[in-house]
Amino acid sequence: MSIHGSKPQAALRLTKPRNVTEKPDSGKLERFGLGRAGGSAHLARTMMLHELSRLLESVPDASSPNTAYIEAIELDNCLGKRSAQTRALTKRHLADLYSLNPEHVVFRALRFFWQRDPEGRRLLACLCACARDSMLRASAPFVLNLPEGQAFSGEALGQFVEGLYPGRFSKATLGSAVRNLASSWAQAGHLSGQVRKVRSRATATAGAVAFAMLLGYLSGERGETLFTSKYAKILDCSPERAMELAETASRRGWIVFKRVGSVMEVVFPVLLTAAEMEWIREPS
């Protein structure tokens, strides 16, 4: 099936954070819709879970082209924005975070699991946003390494981000980014509380685990490492629990997961096209 859509506008550009490494062959990753190391919507917005939910509800057909999402936001004003400029900015940020293009497997898979695993939507959105947003992805170790129940410190997160991007932001811009990042991790379930946030445990589901496995697979992980990848860590559960949920996803026909002792295989015949499998087999 060929689906033609407009290319999302470019994200706000960032220099690559210090001490943060990405998998090689970013061009291949971008064909899948992930691995965008140079931009972040979090300088201006959160991961926009509420807006994403309303948009996907307004475009119920998962096979709709990219143009359908643009029209829903800019022409139909499905998100209730007051001006054409605000609608255009909202569309740009949502496209930066989620692609909104079914030609990208990262968005096509998000929609697949969104429809089938409503309980996992918070983590599904977070996983997709982390795959595409460099600053959210870079902030993950700070949040995920906090012990459950420990108080979250915006000041400490600000210092962490400043260490990744030394001298890149003004105090005001850094403060805005930290507030947006904290809100996104709260939307995903990794933080809780209004005035005083504390580390909480997100709720892993079969759909979220399957999506994390797919993102890891596209990034070059195979076998057991799929359950310890940067995406698997966002699930907030042990590798053993993730394997149990992967088995559930396999029984539901979402993925194929086979395990014999410590030898395991995960494949995605429902989610990946023949062309995408060829891209994966291409040498880096």
N, C-alpha and C positions, 0 to 999 in steps of 0.2 A: 504494500500500500504506500503510495506516495502522498505525502502531506506537505503542502507548501505554506510557509508562514514567514512573516517579516522577522528580521534579525533584531534581537533585543538591543537597546541602546547600551553604550559602554558604561561600565560602573565607574564610580569615583576611583581614581588610580592611587595605588599605594606602592611604595618601594617594598621589596621583599623583606619580611621581618628577619632580623638577625637570629641565628640559632634555630631557625625553623626550616626543615628540609622537606621537599616535595619529591614524589616519585618522578623519574625521568619521563621524557616524551610527553610534554604538556600538550602538544598538538593532538596526539591521539586521545588524551583525556578530554579535551575540549570537544571532540567529535561526539563524545558521549554526553556532553553537557556539564562536565565537572572539571575540577582542577584549575579553576580560575584564580591564579595566585596574585593577580595584580589589582583587585578591586574589592571594595566593601561598602555595602549599603548601610552598615552600622555606624558610619559617620553621621548619618542623617536619620535612620529609622531602626526599629527593632526587626525581628524576623517576621512580624506582621501576620501572626497566626490568625487573628480575627478576619483580616482582609482576605487572606488566602481562603479561609473557610467559606466566606460569602461569595467569593469569585467562583470557586469550584461548584458551589450550589447553583450559581447563576448560569454556568455552562455545564449542564449535566452529562452531555455526551462526551465520553472520554476520547473519542476519535476526532473531536473538533480541532480544526487547525489553529495555529497561533493567532490568526486574525480574529477568531471568535472571541478570544480573551481580551484582545485590544479593544474590540468594539464594545464588549460588555462593560469595560471600565470607562472608556472615553466617550462612547456614544450613548449607551444605555444608562451610564452612571450607576451601575449596580452597587457601588460602594458608597454612594451618597455623598460625594465630594462637592464642595461649593463652587469650584471654578474649573475651567478647562485646564489651567496650568496645574492645579492640584491633582486633577485626574491624570494628566500626563506624567507628573512626577511619581504618582502612586504606581502607575503602570511600569515605569522604568525600574523602580525599586523592586517590585514583585518579579519582574523579568530577571533582574540581577540575581535575586535570591532563588528563584524556582524555575527559570527558563521560560515557562509557559509555552513551550514548543514541543509537541509530541514527536517531532523528529529526533529529539534528544531522549535517550533512554532514561536519563535521570528523572525527567518530568513524567514520561510515560509510565514508569514504574511507580512513581509517587501516586499518580492517579489510580493505578491498578490496586495498590494496597489501601489507598484512602477509601475506596469504595467497599473493600472487603474487610477492613479492620478498623472500624471507627474508634475503638478504644485506643488504638495506637497512633492516632493522628498527631498528637503533640510531638511524639518522638519522630514520626515520619517527616514532619515539617522541619524539625531540628536537623535531622540527618541530611536532608536535601540542602538546607541552607548552609550547613557546614561543608558540604561537598562543593559549594559554589562561592561561598563568602570567605575570603582569606582571613579577615580579622576575627570572625566568629570561630573559625577553625583554629586559629592561633591561640585564642583565649581558652579553648577547651581544657588543656592540662591544668590551668589554674583552678578552674571550677571543679573538675572531676577529681582532683587530688585532695580536695577539702574533705575531712572526715564528716560523715553524716551527723547532723545536729550542730556542727560548728558554725559560728556567726560568719556571715559573708562581709568582707570589707571592700567597699568601693575604692577606697584609697589604695589598698594593696593591689587590687586589680589594675588600677591606674598605673602604679609603679611597674607592674608586670608588663602591661602594654607598652609603656614608655621604654622599657628595656628591649622590647622586640623592635620598636620603631624609634630609635633614639633621635630626639630633636625634630621629629617629623610633624608634631602637632602643637598648636597653641594650647594653653591651659584650658580655654573654653571648649575647644574641639575635643580634646582628650576627655574632659568631663562629660560631654555629650555622648561620646562613644562608649564610655564606661557605663553610663545609665542605660543606654540601648542594649549593650551586651548583657547587663544584669537582668534586664526585662526579658530578653530572649531566653536566657537560661531558666528564668522563672516560668515563662510560657511553656517550656519543654518539660518542666517538672523537676529540674535539678536544684532549684532554689525555691523557697517558700517564705511567705511573710510579706507584709506591705512596707511598713516603716523600717523594720529590722528583719532583713532576710537571713535565713540560715540554710545550710546545705540540707537538701532532702533527696530522697531516692526516686528517680523517675521510674515509671511503670513500663517494663519491657513486655512486648506482645509478640505473637508469632509473625505478624506482618512487619513490625519494626525490625525484628531480627533478620528476616529474609531480605529486607531492604538494605540493612547494614552489610549483610553478606554480599549482596550484589555490588554495592559501592566498593567494598574491599576487593572483590573479584575484578572489577573494572580497573582498579588501581594496581593490580598485579599480584594480589595475595592469592594463595591457593591452600587447600586442605585446612590443617589445624590453625594456620595463621589467620584465617578468616575470622576466628573467634577471639583473636587478640589484637586485631587491627585498630587503628585510630577510630574507625567507625563503630567497631564492636564495643569499644570503651564507652561510647556515648550511650549505649543501651543501659548502663548502670546495673548490670547483673554479671554474675560469674560466667566464665566460659561453659561450665557444666549446665547452668540454667539456659544459656543461649542455645546449646546443643539440643536440649529438650524442646525448646520452642521452635528450633529449626526442624526437628522431627514432626512437630505439629504442622508447620507450614508445608512440609513435604506431603503429609497425609492429605492435606487440603488441595494438593495439586498446584501450589504456587511456585515451588521449587522442587528440585530433586536432591535429596540429601541421603547419602549412604555412608554408614559407619561400620567398620569391622575393627574392633579394638582401637588402636590409636591411628589407624588408617581411615581417612574420610575423604569424601568427594562431594562437592556441591556444584550443581549446574543449574542453568536457568533457561530451559527450553521455551517456557511460556513468555519470558520477558525480553529475550534477545532475538533480534532478527538474524537471518543468515548473513547479511552484510556486516552487522555488528560483530558476529562471531569471527568473520574474516579479519576485521580490524584488530580483534584481540589476538589473533594468531600471527599478525604481522610482527616481525622483529622490531624491537625498539631502536 
